[in-house]
Amino acid sequence: MHLFAPLTLRDITLRNRIAVSPMCQYSSIDGLANDWHFVHLGSRAVGGAGLVIFEAAAVEARGRISPQDLGIWSDAHIEPLRRINDFIHRQESVAGIQIAHAGRKASTARPWEGGGPLTEGEGGWADSVAPSALPFDAGYPVPEALDEAGIAATVQAFAAAARRSLAAGFRVLEIHAAHGYLLHSFLSPLSNRRTDRWGGLFENRIRLLLAVVEAVRGVWPERLPLFVRISATDWTEGGWDLEQSVLLAQVLARSGVDLIDCSSGGVIPGVRIPAGPGYQTRFAERIRAEADMLTGAVGQITSAEQADHIVRTGQADLVLIGRQLLRDPYWPLKAAVELRAPGPWPEQYQRAKP
């Protein structure tokens, strides 16, 4: 097993173990994909990635991080996404999408515009939701604690998003349950202070994610893989941790999930994270070993040798590259040359192959 070995997930085979990590572009109007997304994502497929995962697509309008987020809450979103997918698949890459709800971290400005919470007068919205009425940080509005009807509607919104994703031609689906967004905020005792069946005990805090997985699996075909991205730890005492992540992965493995995308943090501000090259890889390694689950590694993976080592040593089955692929969309082609592996060079670029 190595970085350029194929990876088969149900009926889908990735040509290598390199995936484009979902990265928000904050470039949509009304949630619609446009030419920026076509070029941004299409170039990574041309660049040789086995899997191209589209950025977090909101399952409802109030679930966007920013007003410029990609959306999948309306049938109007399908055709612009399908146009991009058709191109990606013609490059022999596989298109995936991450479906998400920002929860209490919704309605913020784009990072280059400050990233703080927006008022309605600034183009934001006031109806953010969460497991408990606890704002994310100072200056954020107090979210509405979802009631039973709201929880049921959220589950159905994820299922409807999965149906639209299938109609748009995606072949991999990822549920976003990380980084302090809605599903993660139910998992973490730092943000979930409920005393009903949706809070308190571990079994209750994971209930919403399991309900979403079940609903999504009910409409997402058995032949297609389903991923879940989690924050493996909140990096603070009393929060969600790696031990709970292993237990969750064991449950998800029995629920139709094929791979855990292992990230971390995001549920509360101001946490000191010991970031560095491959700092989250150990989460993928432990979950893979103890949950009998395929995993994806993320976090400051920048070199071909580093990515190959992660796969060869069994730390993860898939390497998700983010910032390095923003710097260089053709990183996989260069990695293949460096590792002396058969590279996915397009015919149009063969004359430039070293």
N, C-alpha and C positions, 0 to 999 in steps of 0.2 A: 504494500500500500504506500503510495506516495502522492505528492501534490497534483500530478498530472494523470493519476489513475482515474478511470471513470467511477462514478458513484451512482448506483441504482437505488431509487426510492420509489417503491411500488412499481408503476408502469413507466416511470420517467427515469431516464439515464442522463446524468450530467457528464459532459465531456471531460471535466476536471473537478478538483475540489476547491476551486476559487469562486467565491460568491461576492457580488457587489452588495455590501451592507446597505440596508435602507437608510437613506439620508434625506432629511427634509430639504427642499429647495425653496420653499416659501415664494413660489412663483406662479400660483394659480389664481384665476378669477372665478369665483363661485365654485371652486373645487375642480375645475376642468383642467385636464392635461393639455399642453400646448406644444409649440415648437421647441421651447427650451427643454421640456422633458424628452421630446423625441431625440434631440441631439445629445443631451446629457446621458440618457440611458442607452440609446442606440450606439453611441461611440464606445461604451464599455462592452457591449456585445461584440462589436468589431474588434475591440482590444483583446478578446480572448477569454473573458470570464465565462465559466460554465453556467452560472446562475446570476441573473440580474434581478434583484429584488427592488421593486418600486418603493418609494418613501411611504411613510405612514399615511394611509388614506382614511379619512374620518368616516365613521359609519353613520354619523348624523352631523348636521351643520354645527350644532353647539359643541360637538366633540373635537373641533379643530383646535390645534395649538395656536394658530394665528389665522387671521382672515384669509391669508394667501395659501393655506394648506391644500393639498390634494384631497379630493373627496370621492366617496363611493356610495353616498347616501341616495343618489338619484339615478334613474335610468339614463339621464342625459350624460352621465359620466362614462358610459360604456364605450361608445364609438371612438372618442379620442384616445382612450386607453388601448382599444383593439388595434388601432392604426400603428401604435408603437410596438405592440406585441408581435404583430405580423412581421415587422422588420427584424426584431430581435430573433425570432424563430428562424427567419431566413439566414441568419448568421450562424445557425447551429448552436445558439445559446438557448437557455430556458428562461422565460419570464415568470417572475413571482411577484406577489404584492403583499404588503403588510397592512392589515386592517386594524384600526385603532380608534380609541376614544380618549381624549386628553383629560377628561374628568375635571378636577379642581385646578389643573394647570392650563386650562383653556383660556382663549381670548387674550393673547399676549401679542406684543409687537414682534416683528421680525428681528433676529439677532442684530443685524446691522442698523436697526432703528431703536436699539436699546433693550429689546426683549422683555420689558416690563408689562404688567397688566394694562389692558386697554379699557377705557370707559366706553359706554355706548356712543357717546359723542365723538369718540375717536375711531369708531368702526368696530368696536368690540361688542360683547353681549353680556348680560347680567345673569343668565340662567345656567351657571355652571353647576355640576352635580358631583357627588362624592359619596362614599359610604357614611361619613359623618360630617357634621357641619363645622369643619375645621378648615380654615383657609391655608393655602400652601405656605404663604409667607406674609410678612407685613406688606400692606398695600394691595393684597389680593382680596377679592370679594369673598364673603362667607358663602360656601357652596350649599346647595340644597342637599340634604341627606335623602338618598333615593328611598322611596317606599316600595312596597311589593309590586305595585303596578309599574313604577318606573324601572325596577329591576327587570321585570318581564319584558318591557318595551326595549330595554337595552339588549337583552339576549336576542330578541327578534331582529333588532337593527344589525347585529353582527351576522345573523343568518342571512338576512337580505343582502348584506354586503358581499357575503360569500357567493350567493347566487349571481350577483352582478359581476363579480370577479370571474366566475366561470364563463358567463356570457361574453366577457371582454377578451377571453382567450388565455387567461393565466393558467399555468400548469403547476404552480406551487403557491400555497397560501400560508401566510404567517399571521398568527394572532399576537398582537402587541400587549404583553402583560408585564412590562418593565418600565423603568425610568420615572416612576411616580404617577403614571397616567392611571386611568380609571381602574383597570383590572388589577394592576399592582397595588393601588391604594386600598383595595379590598384585601389583598394578601397580607399586607404589613400591619402589625399591631400599632405602629406609630401613627397611622392615618385612619385605621378602622377601630373605632371605639364602640361599635355596636354591641348590644346585649341580646339581640335576637338570633335567628338561625343563620344570619349572614356575618356574624362577628363573634369574637371571643376565642373559642377553641380553634385549633388549626383546621379541623374538618369543616368548620363553619366559614372560616376566612377564605378557603379555597373553593367554596361552593359556587360562587358566581363564575369563576374561570371554568370550572367543570361544566356548568350549565351552558356557557358559551361554546365550549368545545363540542359538547353533545349536539347542540343546535346546528353548529357549523358542519360537523361531520354528517348531519342528517341531510344536508343539501350539497355538500362537497363530495364528488364521486370517490368511491373506494379506490379507483385506479390512480388517484392523484394524491401527492403527499401533503401533509399538514404539519407546519412548524408552530412552535410557541416560543416567543422571546420572553425571557424572564430576567429580572435583576436577581442574581444569585445571592446577593447580600445587600443590606442597607448600609453597611459599613458603620453601624453604631449599635451600642448595647440596647437590648430590648426590641430591636427591629427584626425584620425578616433576615434569615441567615442561610448559610450553605446547607446545614442539616435539614432545615425545612425544604430547601430546594430539592435535595435528593429525594425526600419523601414525596414531594409534589410530582417530580419526574416519574417516580414509580407508579403513581396513580395515572398520570397522563399516558404512560406507555400502555396502559390497559384501556385507554379511552380513545384510541385511534390517532394519537399524535406520533409522528415519525421522527422528529428531531427537536431538541431543545437548543435554542440560540441563546448562549450564556453571556449576558452582560451584567451590569451591577449599578446600584445607586439610583438616586433621583427622587426618592420619595419625600425627603425633607432637605431644606437648603443648609448650606454651611458645613457640610460633612467633609472631613479631611479624608481624601482617597489617596492611597499610596500608588499613584499611577506610574507606569514605566513600561518598557517593552514587554508585551505578552502578560501584563499583570493580571488579566482575567482568565488566562488559559487554564489555570489550575481548577477553576470552577467547572469548565467543560470536561476536564480529565476525571474529576471525582464523580460527577453525575454520570458520565459514560461508564465508569467502572462499577458504580453501585446501583444504578437504576436500569441497567441493560437497555440503554437508550442511546441512539445516535446523537451526537452533539456538534454544535458549531462554536468555534472560538473567535472572539473579537477582542479588539483593544490594542492599539499601537503595534500592530503586525505590519512591518514595513519591508522586510527583505525576503527574497526568494528562499534563501537558506533557512530563515526562521520559520516561514510558512511550511516548507517541506518537512522540517524537523517536527513540527507539531503533528502533522499527519503520520509521518513514518513511525513516530514513537507512540502512537495510539492515544495522544492527548485529546484529539478531536477528529471527526470525520470530514468536517468542512471548515474552511477558513474564510471568514467574512471580512473583507477589506473595505475600509471606509475612506479615511483621509488620504491614504496613499493612492487610492484610485481617483480621488479628486485631483491630486497633483499630477497623476500620470494615468490616463485611461487605458494606455497600452502596456501597463505593468505586467499583465499575464504573458504577453508575447515575449517581453524581455526576460521574465522569470524562466520561461521555457528554454530560452537560449542559454541562460546562466546555468540551469540545471541539466542541460543537454538532454532535454525531454522533447518528445514530439510535440511541437507547438501548434496552436490553432491559427496559424497565419492565414489571413484571407488571400485568395489568389491575386487580388489587386495589389497586395503589399509584398508579394513574394520576392520581387526584385530588390527589396530593401532588407531582406532577412540576412543577418550576419552569417 
